[in-house]
Amino acid sequence: MSQFRPPFDQGGGQIVAIIGAIAVSVGQNVY
């Protein structure tokens, strides 16, 4: 299952978190 885990330890998780936060804020604005 470690192979299926997203590369948060490699720093890619920060980009995913930023994109997710932007998507959530944009979704709230649209709503």
N, C-alpha and C positions, 0 to 999 in steps of 0.2 A: 504493500500500500504506500510505501515511501516513494515509489516511483510515480505514483499518481498524484502526489502532493504538489501543489504549486510552489515555485521557487521563491518562497518568501525569504529564505536565508540568503539568497543571492542578491537581494536588493530589488528584484523585480516586483516584490509585493508592494513596495512603496508606490510604484507607478499604478498598480492595480487599485490600490487604496485611494489614490488621488483621483483616478478616473471614476471610481465608484462614488466618491464624495461629490464630484462634479455632477455625475448622473443623478444622484439623489437630490442635490440642490436644484438642478434644472427641472427634475420631475416635480418638485414641490412648487416651483415657480409656475410651471404649466398648469398644475392643479390649482 
